[in-house]
Amino acid sequence: MKLTRHNGRVGKNGAYNPKHNDRSFNINNSEHINEERAKENIYWDCFNGYRTFYDKEKECELANTFEEVEELYYSIHYKDFIEGQNERNVKNRHPERNRTTSDILKHKKTCPEETIYQIGTLDNHISPDILLQIVTDFMIEITERFGTHVHILDWALHLDESTPHIHERHVFDCENQYGELFPQQEKALEKLGFDLPNPGKPSGRNNNRKMVFDSACRALLFDIAKSYGLHLEEEPEYGGRKYLEKQDYILTKQKEQLALQEEKLEELTMKIEDVEALIEEFADITYDKAVEVVTDAVKKETHLEDIRLVEESKNWVLSPERKASKKEREYAAKRLDGVIAKIKSAMQSAVQKIQNKLMQPEVKRAGTEQIKAKARTSVLSKLAKAKITADQKNMERISQTNTHSFRDNSL
């Protein structure tokens, strides 16, 4: 028999909805579900514990459905992150980026991961009791080993479809740089000590800690199943490329490359958002520093020029060539010294007025927008050049792939 452990988060309609798992919908409209056998299903969640079909009829104090359970869990555990991030968004003048815990519950990167467990097929499978014992032992072991960063939210044993199987949903999380708990898979697995399959290469779709984690889970699940006396096929269903025809393999490889490019594009988008936030955060600092430099320069240059002119007048008055008496000349020089003092005082007042003017909200806003525009233009220019280079490389890669494909077909 084959043991199947399949993971997923999103489908064509977005993040997976747990309504299917706890049957919180009208099953009369689903031909593949046996309504009578549905009463034998078993459910568990992190707030209510074990429940059956008949327990579901009772009103729960915290949450009735898996959907409500997950909403409540995210609200309790990730509220601090959402509030902190929203405050940072407002501070950086991007309130449109604000989210709720419901938003991250439904986002493809932060929603729970769903795993399906099944041993056997329609015609040959183990009993539901043994399946439940094996998967329960496995979940207990996972919680004991990795429960600090991997949290099982809910699961359901389905006996109302063709083959007994279990749907289980969990979330990976760890603290971010601000000490706020947040769903982030790779960081959580890094905290748990999982390395990249190829540590010397950058992290990506084909080189991430989740691959190592899944491999460890698969090995653990097989060990537990063997302890129940089961003899299972250990060749995974996925990745068996020896069963694919040559062209199927080529297409699969091309799809993997496209998926990798999509992931890189998403990472680039995140980096652009980071740059945008950085521009926002430091625009005020840049403007304030510019005001300080400009006013210092104005003060220095104007101050020195005015005093130089007065000093020249003073030297002219005191020169022996003047016909006025020494007393008159000394009096005039003293008066000029007074002028210099007044210039210094007036200049200080003028500098303060300039600073106050430049720091007025409307003036500062216009100035910071100019700074951001210049910085943004520079960043976008570099990204455009990088995109042209990437497009050229992609065209060369596609051309080479098509050439190799033609040669393979001609053999």
C-alpha positions in Angstrom: 0.0 0.0 0.0 1.0 3.6 -0.5 1.2 6.2 2.2 0.2 9.7 0.9 1.1 12.9 2.7 0.2 15.9 0.5 0.6 19.6 1.5 -1.1 22.7 0.0 -2.2 26.2 0.8 -4.0 27.8 -2.1 -6.0 26.8 -5.2 -7.5 28.6 -8.1 -10.0 30.2 -5.7 -7.4 31.4 -3.2 -6.5 30.1 0.2 -8.1 26.7 1.1 -11.3 27.0 3.1 -11.6 24.7 6.1 -15.4 24.4 5.5 -14.8 21.3 3.5 -13.0 19.7 6.4 -15.5 20.1 9.1 -18.5 19.8 6.7 -19.8 23.3 7.7 -21.8 23.5 4.4 -24.7 21.8 2.9 -23.4 18.3 2.0 -26.6 17.4 0.2 -25.2 19.2 -2.8 -22.0 17.1 -2.9 -22.5 13.8 -4.7 -19.1 12.4 -3.5 -20.1 12.7 0.2 -22.3 10.1 1.8 -24.6 11.9 4.2 -25.1 9.0 6.5 -21.5 8.1 6.8 -20.7 11.8 7.5 -22.1 11.2 11.0 -19.1 8.9 11.7 -16.5 11.6 10.9 -14.3 12.7 13.8 -13.1 16.3 14.2 -10.6 18.1 16.5 -9.5 21.7 16.9 -7.2 23.6 19.3 -10.0 25.2 21.3 -12.7 22.5 21.5 -10.7 19.3 21.3 -12.4 16.2 19.9 -15.9 16.4 18.5 -18.2 14.2 16.5 -21.2 14.9 14.3 -23.5 15.0 17.3 -21.1 17.3 19.3 -21.2 19.8 16.4 -24.9 20.3 17.0 -24.1 21.8 20.4 -23.3 25.5 20.7 -19.6 26.1 21.6 -18.5 28.9 23.8 -15.5 30.0 21.7 -15.9 28.8 18.1 -18.3 26.4 16.4 -16.5 25.8 13.0 -12.9 25.4 11.9 -13.2 28.7 10.1 -14.1 30.4 13.4 -11.4 28.5 15.2 -8.7 29.8 12.8 -10.1 33.3 12.9 -9.9 33.2 16.7 -6.4 31.8 16.7 -5.0 34.4 14.4 -6.8 37.2 16.3 -5.3 36.0 19.6 -1.8 35.3 18.5 -1.1 37.7 15.7 -3.0 40.8 16.9 0.2 42.5 18.2 1.9 42.1 14.9 -1.0 43.6 12.9 -1.3 46.6 15.3 2.4 47.2 15.2 2.7 46.9 11.4 -0.3 49.1 10.9 1.2 51.8 13.1 4.4 51.6 11.0 2.4 51.9 7.8 0.7 55.0 9.0 4.0 56.5 10.2 5.4 55.8 6.7 2.3 57.4 5.1 1.0 54.2 3.7 -2.2 53.5 5.6 -3.6 51.7 2.5 -1.3 48.8 3.4 -3.0 48.2 6.7 -4.4 44.7 7.2 -6.4 42.7 9.7 -5.8 39.3 11.2 -8.5 38.0 8.8 -6.4 39.3 5.9 -3.3 37.4 6.8 -5.4 34.3 7.5 -6.5 34.4 3.8 -3.2 35.5 2.3 -1.3 32.8 0.4 1.9 33.4 2.2 0.5 33.5 5.8 -2.6 31.2 5.7 -2.5 27.8 7.3 -1.0 24.9 5.5 -3.2 21.9 4.9 -2.0 18.3 4.8 -4.0 15.2 3.7 -3.0 11.8 5.1 -4.2 8.6 3.4 -2.9 5.0 3.4 -4.1 2.8 0.6 -6.7 3.3 -2.2 -10.4 2.8 -2.7 -9.9 -1.0 -3.2 -7.2 -1.6 -0.6 -6.8 0.7 2.4 -6.2 0.3 6.2 -9.0 0.6 8.7 -10.0 4.1 9.8 -9.0 3.3 13.4 -5.4 2.4 12.5 -5.1 5.5 10.2 -6.3 7.7 13.1 -3.9 6.1 15.5 -0.9 6.5 13.1 -1.7 10.2 12.3 -2.5 11.0 15.9 0.9 9.6 17.0 2.5 11.5 14.3 0.9 14.8 15.2 1.8 14.3 18.9 5.4 13.7 17.9 5.4 16.8 15.7 4.0 19.0 18.5 6.6 17.7 21.0 9.5 18.3 18.6 8.5 21.4 16.8 5.5 22.8 18.7 7.3 26.1 19.5 6.9 27.2 15.9 4.5 24.7 14.3 0.9 24.8 15.6 -1.8 22.4 14.7 -5.1 24.2 14.4 -7.6 21.6 13.4 -8.0 18.2 11.7 -10.9 16.0 10.5 -11.1 12.2 9.8 -13.4 11.7 6.8 -15.2 8.4 6.5 -17.9 9.7 4.2 -15.9 9.6 1.0 -14.4 6.8 -1.1 -11.3 6.3 1.0 -10.7 7.2 4.7 -8.4 10.1 5.0 -7.5 13.0 7.3 -7.3 16.7 6.6 -5.0 18.6 9.1 -4.2 22.3 9.1 -1.3 24.0 10.8 0.6 27.3 10.9 4.3 28.1 11.1 5.3 31.3 13.1 8.1 33.0 14.9 8.9 36.5 16.2 9.9 39.3 13.8 12.5 42.0 14.4 10.1 43.9 16.6 9.4 40.9 18.9 5.9 40.4 17.3 4.7 36.9 16.6 3.9 36.5 12.9 3.2 33.6 10.4 6.4 33.0 8.5 7.3 29.5 7.4 11.0 29.8 6.5 12.0 31.8 9.5 10.1 29.5 11.8 11.9 26.4 10.3 15.3 28.2 10.6 14.6 28.8 14.3 13.9 25.1 14.6 17.3 24.3 13.2 16.5 23.2 9.6 19.1 24.1 7.0 18.7 24.6 3.3 19.1 21.4 1.1 21.9 23.3 -0.6 23.3 25.8 1.9 25.7 27.2 -0.6 22.9 28.3 -2.9 20.3 31.1 -2.3 16.9 30.1 -0.9 14.1 29.6 -3.4 11.4 27.3 -4.7 13.8 24.4 -5.3 16.0 25.2 -2.3 14.2 25.9 1.0 13.9 24.6 4.5 10.4 23.4 4.0 11.8 20.6 1.7 14.0 19.4 4.5 11.1 19.6 7.0 8.8 17.6 4.8 11.4 15.0 4.3 11.9 14.7 8.0 8.1 14.5 8.5 7.8 11.8 5.8 10.5 9.7 7.4 8.9 10.0 10.9 5.5 9.1 9.5 6.8 6.0 7.8 8.6 4.9 11.1 5.3 5.3 13.0 3.4 3.4 10.3 5.9 0.5 10.4 5.5 0.3 14.2 1.9 -0.8 13.4 3.2 -3.6 11.2 2.4 -2.0 7.9 4.4 -2.7 4.8 4.4 0.4 2.6 5.8 1.5 -0.7 8.4 4.1 0.2 8.9 5.5 -3.3 7.1 8.9 -3.2 4.4 9.5 -5.8 5.7 12.9 -6.5 9.1 13.3 -8.2 9.0 9.9 -9.9 10.3 11.3 -13.2 11.4 8.0 -14.5 7.7 7.4 -15.2 7.4 10.5 -17.4 7.9 10.5 -21.1 10.8 12.7 -22.4 8.5 15.6 -23.5 6.6 15.4 -20.2 9.8 15.8 -18.3 10.8 18.8 -20.5 7.4 20.5 -19.9 7.7 19.8 -16.1 11.2 21.4 -16.1 9.9 24.4 -17.9 7.0 24.8 -15.5 9.5 24.6 -12.6 11.6 27.4 -14.2 8.5 29.5 -14.7 7.5 29.0 -11.1 11.0 30.0 -9.9 10.8 33.1 -12.0 7.4 34.0 -10.5 8.8 33.5 -7.0 11.8 35.8 -7.9 9.3 38.4 -9.3 7.4 38.2 -6.0 10.6 38.7 -4.0 11.5 41.6 -6.2 8.1 43.2 -5.6 8.6 42.8 -1.8 12.0 44.4 -2.2 10.5 47.3 -4.2 8.0 47.8 -1.3 10.9 47.7 1.1 12.7 50.4 -0.9 9.5 52.5 -1.1 9.2 52.2 2.7 12.9 53.2 3.1 12.4 56.2 0.9 9.4 57.2 3.0 11.1 56.7 6.3 14.3 58.7 5.4 12.7 61.5 3.3 12.0 63.5 6.4 15.5 63.0 7.8 17.0 64.0 4.4 14.9 67.1 4.2 15.7 68.2 7.8 19.4 67.7 7.1 19.2 69.6 3.9 17.5 72.5 5.7 20.3 72.5 8.3 23.0 72.5 5.7 21.4 75.2 3.6 20.8 77.6 6.5 24.3 77.0 7.9 25.7 77.9 4.5 23.5 81.0 4.2 24.5 82.1 7.7 28.2 81.5 7.1 28.5 83.1 3.6 26.2 86.1 4.3 27.7 86.7 7.7 31.3 86.7 6.5 30.5 88.8 3.4 28.7 91.5 5.5 31.4 91.6 8.1 34.1 91.8 5.5 32.5 94.9 4.0 32.2 96.6 7.4 35.8 95.7 8.3 37.0 97.3 5.1 35.1 100.4 6.0 36.6 100.3 9.5 40.1 100.0 8.1 39.4 102.9 5.7 38.3 105.2 8.5 41.3 104.3 10.7 43.9 104.7 7.9 46.4 107.7 8.4 45.4 109.1 5.1 42.0 110.3 6.5 41.9 114.0 7.3 39.6 113.6 10.3 41.1 113.7 13.8 42.2 110.6 15.6 39.4 110.9 18.1 36.8 111.2 15.3 38.3 108.2 13.5 38.2 106.0 16.7 34.6 107.0 17.3 33.7 106.0 13.8 35.5 102.7 14.2 33.6 102.0 17.5 30.3 102.7 15.7 31.3 100.2 13.0 32.0 97.6 15.6 28.5 98.1 16.8 27.3 97.6 13.2 29.2 94.2 13.1 27.4 93.1 16.4 24.1 94.1 14.9 24.8 92.1 11.7 25.6 89.0 13.7 22.3 89.4 15.7 20.2 90.1 12.7 21.8 87.2 10.8 20.9 84.8 13.6 17.3 86.0 13.4 17.3 85.7 9.7 18.6 82.1 9.8 15.9 81.2 12.3 13.3 82.7 10.0 14.6 80.7 7.1 14.5 77.5 9.0 11.0 78.1 10.3 9.8 78.8 6.8 11.5 75.7 5.3 10.0 73.6 8.2 6.4 74.7 7.6 4.3 71.6 6.9 3.3 72.6 3.4 6.9 73.6 2.4 8.4 70.5 4.0 5.8 68.3 2.3 6.7 69.7 -1.1 10.4 69.3 -0.4 10.2 65.7 0.8 8.1 64.8 -2.2 10.8 66.1 -4.5 13.4 64.1 -2.6 11.2 60.9 -2.8 10.6 61.6 -6.5 14.3 61.8 -7.2 15.1 58.7 -5.2 12.2 56.8 -6.7 13.2 57.7 -10.3 16.7 56.5 -9.6 15.5 53.2 -8.2 13.0 52.6 -11.1 15.7 53.4 -13.6 17.9 50.7 -12.2 15.0 48.2 -12.1 14.1 49.0 -15.7 17.7 48.3 -16.7 17.7 45.1 -14.7 14.4 44.0 -16.3 15.8 44.5 -19.8 18.9 42.4 -18.9 16.7 39.7 -17.4 14.4 39.6 -20.4 17.4 39.2 -22.7 18.7 36.3 -20.7 15.2 34.7 -20.6 14.9 34.9 -24.4 18.4 33.3 -24.8 17.4 30.6 -22.3 14.1 29.9 -24.1 15.9 29.8 -27.5 18.4 27.3 -26.1 15.7 25.2 -24.6 13.7 25.1 -27.9 16.9 24.1 -29.8 17.7 21.3 -27.4 14.0 20.1 -27.5 14.2 20.0 -31.4 17.4 18.0 -31.2 15.9 15.5 -28.7 12.8 15.0 -30.9 14.9 14.4 -34.0 16.9 11.6 -32.3 
